[in-house]
Amino acid sequence: MKKVLYVGLDVHKETISVAFAPHGEEEVRFVGTFPNNSMVLESLLRKMMSGGGIVRFAYEAGPGGYTLYRQLREKGYECMVVAPSLIPRRSGERVKTDKRDALMIARLYRAGELTGIYVPEKRALHNKHIFQYGRLREFFIGFLVKRSSTSTHIWAFFYPFCPFFPFFLVIGRTFPGEEAKTAHV
């Protein structure tokens, strides 16, 4: 029987925290926190596969959508997305850090205590994204008409306030750089 490596991920827009739990061993190990991009993910996958065996991934669902899930599935890995409300927690456990979350997900995944959620196919989301893009376009046009502005720096105003910003995260688009600053108009 091949050795199974259970990997728990704590995924954010900029970083991914990684922990793994080898099957049959007591200890769960924290690997580290890495930038969230495909090149780093590739090198991480190569390191984990170097020991042979099967690698299974699990991470907590969040506003970033299912981009990582689809990347891992395209490469042939088993991946589970878990709803935060379905993760068992001890009473009084309130401190959440990236490291603790990754370790907990790896430990619970190995124990079989996690329940995955349904991840819609990319084609099924296509119509939803077109609809959201249409609403986003109407929102911007309405703003320009109301302000009578043709400013090329429209994103500088909308970045912190845009109600459609999660739309970009869901389709896998992120904006690198500093965090948004509030603008006083």
C-alpha positions in Angstrom: 0.0 0.0 0.0 1.2 3.4 -0.9 2.0 6.0 1.8 -0.6 8.8 2.0 0.4 12.4 2.9 -2.5 14.6 4.1 -1.8 18.3 3.5 -3.7 21.1 5.2 -3.7 24.5 3.6 -4.7 27.9 5.0 -5.3 30.0 1.9 -5.3 33.8 1.6 -5.1 36.2 -1.3 -1.3 36.7 -0.8 -0.1 33.6 1.1 -0.7 29.9 1.7 0.3 28.2 5.0 1.1 24.6 4.6 1.1 21.7 7.1 1.1 18.0 6.5 0.2 14.8 8.4 1.8 11.6 7.2 -0.5 8.5 7.4 0.4 6.3 10.4 2.5 8.9 12.2 1.5 10.8 15.3 3.1 14.2 14.5 1.7 16.8 12.2 4.3 19.1 10.8 4.1 22.8 9.7 6.0 23.4 6.5 5.7 27.2 6.3 3.9 30.2 4.8 4.5 30.8 1.1 3.4 33.4 -1.5 0.2 32.4 -3.3 1.3 32.0 -6.9 1.5 29.1 -9.3 5.4 28.9 -9.4 5.6 28.4 -5.7 2.8 25.9 -5.8 4.6 23.9 -8.5 7.9 23.7 -6.4 5.9 22.8 -3.3 4.1 19.9 -5.2 7.4 18.6 -6.5 8.9 18.5 -2.9 5.8 16.7 -1.6 5.8 14.1 -4.4 9.5 13.4 -4.0 8.8 10.9 -1.2 6.4 9.0 -3.4 3.0 8.0 -2.4 -0.3 9.8 -2.6 -0.8 13.4 -1.7 -4.2 14.7 -0.6 -5.0 18.4 -0.1 -7.7 20.1 2.0 -8.4 23.8 2.6 -11.0 26.0 4.2 -13.4 27.7 1.7 -13.0 31.4 1.6 -13.6 34.5 -0.6 -10.8 33.4 -2.9 -13.1 31.0 -4.7 -12.0 27.6 -6.0 -9.0 28.6 -8.1 -6.5 26.5 -6.0 -8.9 23.6 -6.0 -9.1 23.6 -9.8 -5.3 24.0 -10.2 -4.7 20.9 -8.0 -7.4 18.8 -9.7 -6.0 19.7 -13.1 -2.6 18.3 -12.0 -4.3 15.1 -10.8 -4.3 15.6 -7.1 -7.2 14.8 -4.7 -8.4 18.0 -3.1 -11.2 18.8 -0.6 -12.7 22.2 0.1 -14.2 22.4 3.6 -16.8 24.9 4.8 -15.6 26.7 7.9 -18.8 25.9 9.7 -18.2 22.1 9.2 -14.8 22.1 10.8 -15.0 20.7 14.3 -13.7 23.0 17.0 -13.2 22.7 20.7 -15.2 25.0 22.9 -13.2 28.0 24.0 -10.9 27.7 21.0 -11.0 31.3 19.7 -7.4 32.1 18.6 -7.0 31.6 14.9 -3.7 31.8 13.2 -2.6 30.6 9.8 -0.3 28.0 11.3 -2.9 26.6 13.7 -5.5 26.5 11.0 -3.2 24.6 8.6 -2.1 22.1 11.3 -5.8 21.6 12.4 -7.0 21.0 8.8 -4.2 18.4 8.2 -4.8 16.6 11.4 -8.6 16.5 10.9 -8.3 15.4 7.3 -6.1 12.5 8.2 -8.6 11.5 10.9 -11.4 11.6 8.4 -13.4 14.2 10.4 -13.7 16.8 7.6 -16.7 17.0 5.2 -16.1 18.5 1.8 -18.5 20.8 0.0 -19.7 20.8 -3.6 -17.4 22.7 -5.9 -19.3 23.9 -9.1 -17.8 23.2 -12.4 -16.1 26.1 -14.2 -18.7 26.1 -17.0 -21.5 26.3 -14.5 -20.1 29.5 -13.1 -19.7 31.1 -16.5 -23.3 32.5 -16.7 -23.1 33.8 -13.1 -19.8 35.7 -13.9 -21.3 37.3 -17.0 -24.2 38.5 -15.0 -22.0 39.9 -12.3 -19.7 41.5 -14.9 -22.8 43.2 -16.4 -23.8 44.6 -13.0 -20.3 45.8 -12.4 -20.3 47.6 -15.7 -23.6 49.3 -15.0 -22.3 50.3 -11.6 -19.2 52.0 -13.1 -21.1 53.7 -15.9 -23.7 55.1 -13.4 -20.9 56.5 -11.3 -19.2 58.2 -14.2 -22.5 59.7 -15.4 -23.3 60.9 -11.9 -19.9 62.4 -11.3 -19.5 63.6 -14.9 -16.0 62.3 -14.7 -13.8 60.6 -17.3 -10.9 60.1 -14.9 -8.4 57.3 -15.9 -7.7 56.6 -12.2 -11.2 55.3 -11.5 -9.8 52.2 -9.7 -8.0 54.4 -7.2 -11.5 55.5 -5.9 -13.3 52.1 -6.3 -10.7 49.7 -5.0 -11.6 50.1 -1.3 -15.4 50.6 -1.8 -16.3 48.4 -4.8 -19.1 46.0 -3.8 -18.1 43.7 -6.7 -14.5 43.2 -5.5 -15.1 39.6 -4.4 -16.1 38.9 -8.1 -12.4 39.4 -9.1 -11.2 37.0 -6.3 -13.7 34.3 -7.4 -12.4 34.3 -11.0 -8.8 34.2 -9.8 -7.8 37.8 -10.4 -5.9 39.6 -7.6 -4.3 43.0 -7.5 -0.8 43.0 -6.1 0.6 45.8 -4.1 -0.3 47.7 -1.0 -3.7 47.4 0.7 -6.4 49.7 -0.3 -6.5 53.1 1.4 -9.7 55.0 2.0 -10.3 58.0 -0.1 -12.0 61.1 1.1 -14.1 62.7 -1.6 
